[in-house]
Amino acid sequence: MQRLTNVGIFSFAKVMGITGFLLGLIGGLFYGSGLMLFGATVGAAAEDGVGLALVGVGGGLFVMVVLPFLVALAYFVLGLLHAVIINIVLYLAGGLELRIIDTANRIQIAK
């Protein structure tokens, strides 16, 4: 068995930030599309429809562009905190046992 005793703090945070960006991109597309559709619908029903529709479309585009970066930043910061906590727990617990198998050669590296 191999033993994991430490996690790279910035490496972990970087992976979390990229994950957050991808999730924010998906969420931004859904929320931005919904906001654009809602703005266009409300704008069509109102007297000053053009102004409200533009606000809805502009807000939707804003959400699509900004949300992935905000979520990535939040995930990065929380990833930093999480990695520090993981390292403390790994130290106190004596590490985490892992079994790693080399699938290319079909041999077990650690016993």
N, C-alpha and C positions, 0 to 999 in steps of 0.2 A: 504494500500500500504506500502511496505517496501521501504526504501530509501538507496541507495548505495552512500556512501560519501567518500570512500577511497578504493584504490586497493593496495594490497601487491606488492611492487616493485619487490622483488626477486621471489615471487611466479609467478607473471605475466611473468617475464623474463625466468623463468625455463620452463613454458609452451611454450613460444615462441621458446626457444632453442630446446626443444623436437620436436616441429612442424617443425622447420628448419632442424633438423637432418633427419626426415622422408622424407621431400621434397628433401633434398640433396641426400638421398639414392636413391630415384626414379630418380632424375636427373642424378646422378652418373652412375646408371645402363644404362640409355639411352645414355648419352654422352660417357661413357667408352666403351660401346658396339660399338657405331659408330666409335670411334677412333680406336678400335681394328680391326674392319672390314675394315676401310679405310687404316690402316697401312698394313694389310695383302694383300689388293688389290694392293696397290702401290708397296709393296715389291715383289709381284709376277710378276709385270710388269717391274721392274728395273733389271739392271745387277747384282747389289749386293743386291739381294732380301732378303736374310736372315737377314742382318743387319737392313734394313728398317722395315721388318716385326716385328722383335724383339722390335724395338723402338715403333712401333704402339701398339703392344700388351702390352708392359711394360707401355707405357703412358696411355693406356686404363685402366689397372689395378690400376695404380696410381690415376687416376681420380675417379675410383669406390671407392677407400678406403679413399682418402683425401677430396673429395668434400662434403660428408655429414658432416664432422667435421667443415669444413670452413663455410658452410651455417649455421650450428647450432651456431657457435660462432657469426656470423653476426646477426642472429635472436636474440640471447641472449642479445647482446649489444644494438640492436635497441629496444628490449623489455624493457630493463632498461629505456631507454630514453622515450619510449612511455608511460610507467607506470607513470613516473614523470609528463609528460605532462597531462595525464589523471587525475591524482590527483589534479593538479592545476586547470584544467577545472571543475572538480567535486566540488572543493572548491568554485570557483567563481560562478558556476551555482546553488549552494545549494544542489547538489546531483542529483542522477538519480532515478526516481521512478520505482520500480519493483513490479509486482504482482506475488507472488509465491503461487503455488497451490500444496497441498500434494496429489499426485495422488494415493498413497497407500490407504489412507482412504477416498478418494474422498471428502475431505472437503477443503474449502478455508481457508488458514491460515491467510492471510492479507486481510482486506477489505478497 
